[in-house]
Amino acid sequence: GTEIYTGLSDFEFSVDYYLENFLRLGGKSVFSLGLSLPIGKIEEDPYRLGDAGKKHLHIQFGTGTFVPIIKFQQSIEFLTKLALHGYVMGRLPFYENRKAYRAPTEFNYNCGIRYRVSNLLALTTHYAGLYQYYGYGDGERDRNTGLVVHSLLFGSSVSFWNSSVVQFNLIKPLGQKMLSDDSDTFKDGLTFLSTFSFPL
């Protein structure tokens, strides 16, 4: 059957370093160091609860820990309003949360085209990928983790006078593969994602 889950994910913040012509390709490079704050809901071991006949949920909205984040972005303008844009980002959990779960290490990568309609509005079309290693609960591998996902992303971003940005993205999955034959997880359908970022 189909179910809908809603909830807040972990809050993320970063410090950005802007570099001009870093790769000698022109354009703008941004190197970011960040941290996620554990405000998203976390769950008990769903397999243990299932074995005990108790209600359980396999989705974790948060990690339950502070997670270091590293990100590198590159954009290259090749026409007045068009730019190539891409990034790689890693989330690197390194300890267990209060429910004895350590979230998986994840690497996201993204490349595509951005069209700037005006100083306030931009439209994007991107290929997006995710490589997720295994998470562990009580020292045992979480069978719901360990996968590679490929998607197309269609989005828009709206900028405000104080450099705050609201993004709206529609994500269409292209394919998903588990790292292990005995792993099992949900297959994502069409996903709508909104984010809000602002400078401090």
GROMACS elastic network, one bead per residue, 0.5 to 0.9 nm:
[ bonds ]
;  ai    aj funct       b0    kb
    5    59     6  0.85218   500
    6    61     6  0.86478   500
    7    40     6  0.73581   500
    7    41     6  0.74669   500
    7    61     6  0.65302   500
    8    11     6  0.84202   500
    8    39     6  0.74616   500
    8    40     6  0.53435   500
    8    41     6  0.73181   500
    8    61     6  0.65292   500
    8    62     6  0.79084   500
    9    38     6  0.81883   500
    9    39     6  0.67851   500
    9    41     6  0.73809   500
    9    60     6  0.86846   500
    9    61     6  0.50283   500
    9    62     6  0.52754   500
    9    63     6  0.86640   500
   10    36     6  0.60426   500
   10    37     6  0.55891   500
   10    38     6  0.51284   500
   10    41     6  0.83625   500
   10    61     6  0.73180   500
   10    62     6  0.52324   500
   10    63     6  0.73011   500
   10    64     6  0.82982   500
   11    35     6  0.84690   500
   11    36     6  0.54908   500
   11    37     6  0.50795   500
   11    38     6  0.68720   500
   11    39     6  0.65275   500
   11    40     6  0.78076   500
   12    34     6  0.70389   500
   12    35     6  0.57653   500
   12    37     6  0.60795   500
   12    38     6  0.89911   500
   12    69     6  0.85884   500
   13    33     6  0.85542   500
   13    34     6  0.54583   500
   13    35     6  0.57538   500
   13    36     6  0.64935   500
   13    37     6  0.81820   500
   13    69     6  0.89399   500
   13   197     6  0.85541   500
   14    32     6  0.61138   500
   14    33     6  0.53580   500
   14    35     6  0.63911   500
   14    36     6  0.87202   500
   14    69     6  0.79307   500
   14    70     6  0.87483   500
   15    31     6  0.84050   500
   15    32     6  0.55454   500
   15    33     6  0.54443   500
   15    34     6  0.61301   500
   16    30     6  0.63752   500
   16    31     6  0.57703   500
   16    33     6  0.67292   500
   16    34     6  0.85216   500
   17    29     6  0.82678   500
   17    30     6  0.55317   500
   17    31     6  0.51521   500
   17    32     6  0.62000   500
   17    33     6  0.86693   500
   18    28     6  0.71842   500
   18    29     6  0.59210   500
   18    31     6  0.66653   500
   18    32     6  0.88081   500
   19    22     6  0.57219   500
   19    28     6  0.62478   500
   19    29     6  0.50379   500
   19    30     6  0.60578   500
   19    31     6  0.78264   500
   20    23     6  0.85779   500
   20    24     6  0.86043   500
   20    26     6  0.73461   500
   20    27     6  0.67978   500
   20    28     6  0.53056   500
   20    29     6  0.62730   500
   20    30     6  0.87633   500
   21    25     6  0.60529   500
   21    27     6  0.59295   500
   21    28     6  0.62253   500
   21    29     6  0.70752   500
   22    25     6  0.75483   500
   22    26     6  0.77336   500
   22    27     6  0.84964   500
   22    28     6  0.75482   500
   22    29     6  0.62734   500
   23    26     6  0.73676   500
   23    27     6  0.88986   500
   23    29     6  0.79614   500
   23    74     6  0.87814   500
   24    27     6  0.85620   500
   25    28     6  0.89454   500
   25    76     6  0.73504   500
   26    29     6  0.89788   500
   26    75     6  0.84321   500
   26    76     6  0.62075   500
   26    77     6  0.79923   500
   27    74     6  0.73191   500
   27    75     6  0.54699   500
   27    77     6  0.60612   500
   27    78     6  0.89584   500
   27    83     6  0.87981   500
   28    73     6  0.81436   500
   28    74     6  0.58651   500
   28    75     6  0.53653   500
   28    76     6  0.66166   500
   28    77     6  0.88056   500
   29    72     6  0.73481   500
   29    73     6  0.56086   500
   29    75     6  0.65394   500
   29    76     6  0.88641   500
   30    71     6  0.80393   500
   30    72     6  0.57355   500
   30    73     6  0.50233   500
   30    74     6  0.65083   500
   30    75     6  0.88388   500
   31    70     6  0.78506   500
   31    71     6  0.59248   500
   31    73     6  0.65029   500
   31    74     6  0.89426   500
   32    69     6  0.79671   500
   32    70     6  0.58621   500
   32    72     6  0.62472   500
   32    73     6  0.83574   500
   33    68     6  0.75854   500
   33    69     6  0.59013   500
   33    71     6  0.66055   500
   34    67     6  0.83831   500
   34    68     6  0.58949   500
   34    70     6  0.62913   500
   34    71     6  0.81535   500
   35    66     6  0.65017   500
   35    67     6  0.54495   500
   35    69     6  0.54164   500
   35    70     6  0.85790   500
   35    91     6  0.87276   500
   36    39     6  0.88713   500
   36    63     6  0.89013   500
   36    65     6  0.79197   500
   36    66     6  0.54928   500
   36    67     6  0.51345   500
   36    68     6  0.66595   500
   36    69     6  0.72726   500
   36    91     6  0.88011   500
   37    40     6  0.84502   500
   37    62     6  0.89604   500
   37    63     6  0.88805   500
   37    64     6  0.82079   500
   37    65     6  0.70526   500
   37    66     6  0.53640   500
   37    67     6  0.73092   500
   38    41     6  0.82402   500
   38    62     6  0.62774   500
   38    63     6  0.63228   500
   38    65     6  0.53423   500
   38    66     6  0.60468   500
   38    67     6  0.83660   500
   39    42     6  0.89391   500
   39    61     6  0.88069   500
   39    62     6  0.67142   500
   39    63     6  0.85609   500
   39    64     6  0.72717   500
   39    65     6  0.89672   500
   40    60     6  0.78560   500
   40    61     6  0.50283   500
   40    63     6  0.70865   500
   40    64     6  0.71209   500
   41    60     6  0.65722   500
   41    61     6  0.51657   500
   41    62     6  0.53660   500
   41    63     6  0.80330   500
   41    64     6  0.75709   500
   42    59     6  0.82198   500
   42    60     6  0.51989   500
   42    61     6  0.61579   500
   42    62     6  0.56226   500
   42    63     6  0.66084   500
   42    64     6  0.62273   500
   42    97     6  0.89037   500
   42    99     6  0.81405   500
   43    46     6  0.74359   500
   43    56     6  0.78743   500
   43    57     6  0.68569   500
   43    58     6  0.76115   500
   43    59     6  0.76063   500
   43    60     6  0.61422   500
   43    61     6  0.85484   500
   43    62     6  0.89602   500
   43    99     6  0.76413   500
   44    47     6  0.88245   500
   44    48     6  0.81434   500
   44    49     6  0.74434   500
   44    56     6  0.76988   500
   44    57     6  0.82335   500
   44    58     6  0.89189   500
   44    99     6  0.62366   500
   44   100     6  0.85958   500
   44   101     6  0.84377   500
   45    48     6  0.54909   500
   45    49     6  0.63632   500
   45    50     6  0.86301   500
   45    56     6  0.81642   500
   45    57     6  0.87041   500
   45    58     6  0.81857   500
   45    99     6  0.79323   500
   45   100     6  0.86436   500
   45   101     6  0.80184   500
   45   137     6  0.67968   500
   45   138     6  0.85684   500
   45   142     6  0.89701   500
   46    49     6  0.50769   500
   46    50     6  0.58698   500
   46    51     6  0.85156   500
   46    54     6  0.88974   500
   46    55     6  0.84188   500
   46    56     6  0.53608   500
   46    57     6  0.60549   500
   46    58     6  0.58057   500
   47    51     6  0.61040   500
   47    52     6  0.85948   500
   47    56     6  0.82485   500
   47    58     6  0.85634   500
   48    51     6  0.51807   500
   48    52     6  0.63692   500
   48    53     6  0.87971   500
   48    54     6  0.86957   500
   49    52     6  0.50697   500
   49    53     6  0.63043   500
   49    54     6  0.50935   500
   49    55     6  0.67822   500
   49    56     6  0.61131   500
   50    53     6  0.50013   500
   50    54     6  0.55873   500
   50    55     6  0.68922   500
   50    56     6  0.65662   500
   51    54     6  0.75808   500
   52    55     6  0.89789   500
   53    56     6  0.89285   500
   57    60     6  0.79261   500
   58   144     6  0.76337   500
   58   185     6  0.85709   500
   59   144     6  0.88498   500
   60    63     6  0.70086   500
   62    65     6  0.81760   500
   62   103     6  0.87710   500
   63    66     6  0.78695   500
   63    67     6  0.80120   500
   63    93     6  0.82883   500
   63    96     6  0.87901   500
   63    97     6  0.71601   500
   63   101     6  0.81035   500
   63   102     6  0.73827   500
   63   103     6  0.56820   500
   63   104     6  0.88770   500
   64    96     6  0.79844   500
   64    97     6  0.50314   500
   64    98     6  0.71106   500
   64    99     6  0.82808   500
   64   101     6  0.82409   500
   64   102     6  0.84693   500
   64   103     6  0.83889   500
   65    93     6  0.75081   500
   65    94     6  0.86858   500
   65    95     6  0.73286   500
   65    96     6  0.71027   500
   65    97     6  0.54705   500
   65    98     6  0.83996   500
   65   102     6  0.82358   500
   65   103     6  0.84414   500
   66    93     6  0.74413   500
   66    94     6  0.87587   500
   66    95     6  0.87226   500
   67    91     6  0.65344   500
   67    92     6  0.59232   500
   67    94     6  0.73588   500
   67    95     6  0.88558   500
   68    90     6  0.82887   500
   68    91     6  0.60341   500
   68    92     6  0.55286   500
   68    93     6  0.67507   500
   68    94     6  0.85956   500
   69    89     6  0.71461   500
   69    90     6  0.56877   500
   69    92     6  0.64081   500
   69    93     6  0.89008   500
   70    88     6  0.83879   500
   70    89     6  0.55878   500
   70    90     6  0.52576   500
   70    91     6  0.67537   500
   70    92     6  0.83313   500
   71    87     6  0.70498   500
   71    88     6  0.57815   500
   71    90     6  0.64385   500
   71    91     6  0.88994   500
   72    86     6  0.85158   500
   72    87     6  0.54799   500
   72    88     6  0.55469   500
   72    89     6  0.64707   500
   73    85     6  0.74784   500
   73    86     6  0.57963   500
   73    88     6  0.67429   500
   73    89     6  0.85820   500
   74    84     6  0.81361   500
   74    85     6  0.57804   500
   74    86     6  0.55169   500
   74    87     6  0.62392   500
   75    83     6  0.64240   500
   75    84     6  0.54838   500
   75    86     6  0.65050   500
   75    87     6  0.87360   500
   76    82     6  0.86920   500
   76    83     6  0.53448   500
   76    84     6  0.51551   500
   76    85     6  0.65268   500
   77    80     6  0.72472   500
   77    81     6  0.75908   500
   77    82     6  0.59636   500
   77    84     6  0.63064   500
   77    85     6  0.86003   500
   78    81     6  0.81565   500
   78    82     6  0.61901   500
   78    83     6  0.57779   500
   78    84     6  0.75375   500
   79    82     6  0.50448   500
   79    83     6  0.69132   500
   80    83     6  0.83442   500
   80   116     6  0.87004   500
   81   114     6  0.81070   500
   81   115     6  0.56110   500
   81   116     6  0.50664   500
   81   117     6  0.71819   500
   81   118     6  0.85153   500
   82   113     6  0.69780   500
   82   114     6  0.57796   500
   82   116     6  0.65156   500
   83   112     6  0.85198   500
   83   113     6  0.57594   500
   83   114     6  0.52527   500
   83   115     6  0.66449   500
   83   116     6  0.83396   500
   84   111     6  0.74952   500
   84   112     6  0.58754   500
   84   114     6  0.63508   500
   85   110     6  0.80989   500
   85   111     6  0.56770   500
   85   112     6  0.55330   500
   85   113     6  0.59330   500
   85   114     6  0.67269   500
   85   126     6  0.85253   500
   86   109     6  0.74413   500
   86   110     6  0.51715   500
   86   112     6  0.63344   500
   86   113     6  0.85340   500
   86   126     6  0.84051   500
   87   108     6  0.80092   500
   87   109     6  0.56752   500
   87   110     6  0.53652   500
   87   111     6  0.66297   500
   88   107     6  0.71288   500
   88   108     6  0.56907   500
   88   110     6  0.65941   500
   88   111     6  0.89935   500
   89   106     6  0.81602   500
   89   107     6  0.55701   500
   89   108     6  0.51333   500
   89   109     6  0.64223   500
   89   110     6  0.89873   500
   90   105     6  0.74656   500
   90   106     6  0.56792   500
   90   108     6  0.64278   500
   90   109     6  0.89143   500
   91   104     6  0.84229   500
   91   105     6  0.57546   500
   91   106     6  0.51856   500
   91   107     6  0.64796   500
   91   108     6  0.85540   500
   92   103     6  0.86941   500
   92   104     6  0.77342   500
   92   105     6  0.50280   500
   92   106     6  0.68336   500
   92   107     6  0.87402   500
   93    96     6  0.82681   500
   93   102     6  0.69214   500
   93   103     6  0.61142   500
   93   104     6  0.67431   500
   93   105     6  0.60227   500
   93   106     6  0.87891   500
   94   102     6  0.73055   500
   94   103     6  0.83262   500
   94   105     6  0.85793   500
   95   100     6  0.89968   500
   95   101     6  0.82320   500
   95   102     6  0.58257   500
   95   103     6  0.82866   500
   96    99     6  0.75367   500
   96   100     6  0.52893   500
   96   103     6  0.75217   500
   96   136     6  0.83613   500
   96   137     6  0.81754   500
   96   138     6  0.86790   500
   97   100     6  0.53976   500
   97   101     6  0.53556   500
   97   102     6  0.62301   500
   97   103     6  0.84165   500
   98   101     6  0.73738   500
   99   102     6  0.89145   500
   99   137     6  0.80768   500
   99   138     6  0.83768   500
  100   136     6  0.82463   500
  100   137     6  0.56873   500
  100   138     6  0.52725   500
  100   139     6  0.80308   500
  101   135     6  0.74239   500
  101   136     6  0.56820   500
  101   138     6  0.63131   500
  101   139     6  0.80124   500
  101   142     6  0.89379   500
  102   135     6  0.56308   500
  102   136     6  0.51948   500
  102   137     6  0.63485   500
  102   138     6  0.85211   500
  102   139     6  0.85761   500
  103   134     6  0.76777   500
  103   136     6  0.67104   500
  103   137     6  0.85376   500
  103   145     6  0.88486   500
  104   132     6  0.64460   500
  104   133     6  0.53932   500
  104   136     6  0.74174   500
  104   142     6  0.89605   500
  104   145     6  0.70772   500
  104   146     6  0.77232   500
  105   131     6  0.85013   500
  105   132     6  0.60087   500
  105   133     6  0.53895   500
  105   134     6  0.70724   500
  105   135     6  0.74849   500
  106   130     6  0.70990   500
  106   131     6  0.57920   500
  106   133     6  0.62965   500
  107   129     6  0.82898   500
  107   130     6  0.58187   500
  107   131     6  0.51713   500
  107   132     6  0.64327   500
  107   133     6  0.87110   500
  108   128     6  0.74011   500
  108   129     6  0.57243   500
  108   131     6  0.64615   500
  108   132     6  0.85224   500
  109   127     6  0.83952   500
  109   128     6  0.58370   500
  109   129     6  0.51863   500
  109   130     6  0.65014   500
  109   131     6  0.85543   500
  110   126     6  0.64970   500
  110   127     6  0.56833   500
  110   129     6  0.62441   500
  110   130     6  0.88711   500
  111   125     6  0.85353   500
  111   126     6  0.54135   500
  111   127     6  0.55477   500
  111   128     6  0.67192   500
  112   124     6  0.72822   500
  112   125     6  0.56816   500
  112   127     6  0.60857   500
  112   128     6  0.86132   500
  112   153     6  0.89922   500
  113   123     6  0.84447   500
  113   124     6  0.57512   500
  113   125     6  0.55567   500
  113   126     6  0.64065   500
  114   122     6  0.67136   500
  114   123     6  0.57163   500
  114   125     6  0.66496   500
  114   126     6  0.84152   500
  115   121     6  0.88286   500
  115   122     6  0.55818   500
  115   123     6  0.51460   500
  115   124     6  0.62316   500
  115   125     6  0.87703   500
  116   119     6  0.71515   500
  116   120     6  0.82524   500
  116   121     6  0.62266   500
  116   123     6  0.63296   500
  116   124     6  0.86395   500
  117   120     6  0.77256   500
  117   121     6  0.54967   500
  117   122     6  0.53833   500
  117   123     6  0.71822   500
  118   121     6  0.52216   500
  118   122     6  0.68808   500
  119   122     6  0.79478   500
  119   158     6  0.88512   500
  119   159     6  0.75715   500
  120   157     6  0.79663   500
  120   158     6  0.54131   500
  120   160     6  0.66987   500
  120   161     6  0.86656   500
  121   156     6  0.71303   500
  121   157     6  0.57858   500
  121   159     6  0.65187   500
  122   155     6  0.84439   500
  122   156     6  0.55848   500
  122   157     6  0.53237   500
  122   158     6  0.67514   500
  122   159     6  0.85847   500
  123   154     6  0.77974   500
  123   155     6  0.58324   500
  123   157     6  0.66106   500
  124   153     6  0.77767   500
  124   154     6  0.58005   500
  124   155     6  0.50570   500
  124   156     6  0.59921   500
  124   157     6  0.82427   500
  124   169     6  0.88314   500
  125   152     6  0.74331   500
  125   153     6  0.57163   500
  125   155     6  0.65043   500
  125   156     6  0.89450   500
  126   151     6  0.84194   500
  126   152     6  0.58254   500
  126   154     6  0.65742   500
  126   155     6  0.84199   500
  127   150     6  0.75073   500
  127   151     6  0.59539   500
  127   153     6  0.61584   500
  128   149     6  0.82625   500
  128   150     6  0.59841   500
  128   151     6  0.51194   500
  128   152     6  0.59416   500
  128   153     6  0.66366   500
  128   171     6  0.87756   500
  129   148     6  0.73845   500
  129   149     6  0.56026   500
  129   151     6  0.62296   500
  129   152     6  0.87066   500
  130   147     6  0.78657   500
  130   148     6  0.55428   500
  130   149     6  0.50715   500
  130   150     6  0.66756   500
  130   151     6  0.86839   500
  131   146     6  0.78210   500
  131   147     6  0.61472   500
  131   149     6  0.67402   500
  132   135     6  0.88350   500
  132   145     6  0.70110   500
  132   146     6  0.51578   500
  132   147     6  0.52229   500
  132   148     6  0.62518   500
  132   149     6  0.85191   500
  132   179     6  0.86945   500
  133   145     6  0.67501   500
  133   147     6  0.67260   500
  133   148     6  0.87479   500
  133   179     6  0.79084   500
  134   141     6  0.64529   500
  134   142     6  0.65178   500
  134   143     6  0.79391   500
  134   144     6  0.83367   500
  134   145     6  0.50993   500
  134   147     6  0.82137   500
  134   179     6  0.86820   500
  135   140     6  0.84134   500
  135   141     6  0.60038   500
  135   142     6  0.52873   500
  135   143     6  0.82109   500
  135   144     6  0.82098   500
  135   145     6  0.59223   500
  135   146     6  0.75169   500
  136   139     6  0.54776   500
  136   140     6  0.52009   500
  136   142     6  0.51230   500
  136   143     6  0.88052   500
  136   145     6  0.87719   500
  137   140     6  0.52788   500
  137   141     6  0.64574   500
  137   142     6  0.62279   500
  138   141     6  0.84841   500
  140   143     6  0.89953   500
  141   144     6  0.87511   500
  141   145     6  0.81579   500
  142   145     6  0.57322   500
  142   146     6  0.82986   500
  142   183     6  0.81257   500
  143   146     6  0.75848   500
  143   180     6  0.85777   500
  143   182     6  0.71188   500
  143   184     6  0.57594   500
  143   185     6  0.74362   500
  144   147     6  0.87922   500
  144   183     6  0.60741   500
  144   184     6  0.51935   500
  144   186     6  0.79281   500
  145   178     6  0.79898   500
  145   179     6  0.84923   500
  145   183     6  0.71088   500
  145   184     6  0.76053   500
  145   185     6  0.69996   500
  146   177     6  0.87140   500
  146   178     6  0.58519   500
  146   179     6  0.52290   500
  146   180     6  0.71260   500
  146   183     6  0.73939   500
  146   184     6  0.89588   500
  147   176     6  0.70339   500
  147   177     6  0.55435   500
  147   179     6  0.51817   500
  147   180     6  0.81361   500
  147   183     6  0.87100   500
  147   185     6  0.88362   500
  148   175     6  0.83126   500
  148   176     6  0.57226   500
  148   177     6  0.52400   500
  148   178     6  0.63565   500
  148   179     6  0.72864   500
  149   173     6  0.74998   500
  149   174     6  0.76882   500
  149   175     6  0.58771   500
  149   177     6  0.65608   500
  149   178     6  0.87730   500
  150   172     6  0.88812   500
  150   173     6  0.61301   500
  150   174     6  0.53238   500
  150   175     6  0.52755   500
  150   176     6  0.64323   500
  151   171     6  0.65205   500
  151   172     6  0.55130   500
  151   175     6  0.69829   500
  151   176     6  0.89167   500
  152   170     6  0.83369   500
  152   171     6  0.57884   500
  152   172     6  0.51406   500
  152   173     6  0.63498   500
  152   174     6  0.68960   500
  153   169     6  0.65310   500
  153   170     6  0.57568   500
  153   172     6  0.63296   500
  153   173     6  0.86403   500
  154   168     6  0.85102   500
  154   169     6  0.56668   500
  154   170     6  0.52076   500
  154   171     6  0.64865   500
  154   172     6  0.82786   500
  155   167     6  0.71062   500
  155   168     6  0.54853   500
  155   170     6  0.60674   500
  155   171     6  0.84377   500
  156   166     6  0.84016   500
  156   167     6  0.57486   500
  156   168     6  0.53932   500
  156   169     6  0.65195   500
  157   165     6  0.65320   500
  157   166     6  0.55758   500
  157   168     6  0.63716   500
  157   169     6  0.86120   500
  158   164     6  0.83809   500
  158   165     6  0.55713   500
  158   166     6  0.52438   500
  158   167     6  0.64434   500
  158   168     6  0.87037   500
  159   162     6  0.82525   500
  159   163     6  0.61935   500
  159   164     6  0.58017   500
  159   166     6  0.66296   500
  159   167     6  0.88524   500
  160   163     6  0.54431   500
  160   164     6  0.52974   500
  160   165     6  0.63440   500
  160   166     6  0.84972   500
  161   164     6  0.72314   500
  162   165     6  0.89210   500
  162   198     6  0.78881   500
  162   199     6  0.78252   500
  163   197     6  0.86478   500
  163   198     6  0.64994   500
  163   199     6  0.67409   500
  164   196     6  0.74213   500
  164   197     6  0.56498   500
  164   199     6  0.65382   500
  165   195     6  0.81590   500
  165   196     6  0.58217   500
  165   197     6  0.53086   500
  165   198     6  0.64012   500
  166   194     6  0.72772   500
  166   195     6  0.58097   500
  166   197     6  0.65742   500
  166   198     6  0.88439   500
  167   193     6  0.80424   500
  167   194     6  0.54482   500
  167   195     6  0.51876   500
  167   196     6  0.64364   500
  167   197     6  0.85097   500
  168   192     6  0.74131   500
  168   193     6  0.59335   500
  168   195     6  0.67839   500
  169   191     6  0.81302   500
  169   192     6  0.57685   500
  169   193     6  0.50862   500
  169   194     6  0.61887   500
  169   195     6  0.86033   500
  170   190     6  0.72087   500
  170   191     6  0.57858   500
  170   193     6  0.64202   500
  170   194     6  0.88822   500
  171   189     6  0.83994   500
  171   190     6  0.58246   500
  171   191     6  0.50362   500
  171   192     6  0.63233   500
  171   193     6  0.77067   500
  172   188     6  0.87229   500
  172   189     6  0.70512   500
  172   190     6  0.50873   500
  172   191     6  0.67639   500
  173   176     6  0.78021   500
  173   187     6  0.87936   500
  173   188     6  0.68254   500
  173   189     6  0.65357   500
  173   190     6  0.67513   500
  173   191     6  0.84498   500
  175   187     6  0.89986   500
  176   187     6  0.73351   500
  176   188     6  0.86502   500
  177   180     6  0.88092   500
  178   181     6  0.68586   500
  178   182     6  0.86338   500
  178   183     6  0.64181   500
  178   184     6  0.74646   500
  178   185     6  0.83624   500
  179   182     6  0.88965   500
  179   183     6  0.74461   500
  180   183     6  0.53834   500
  180   184     6  0.86915   500
  181   184     6  0.82035   500
  188   191     6  0.74336   500
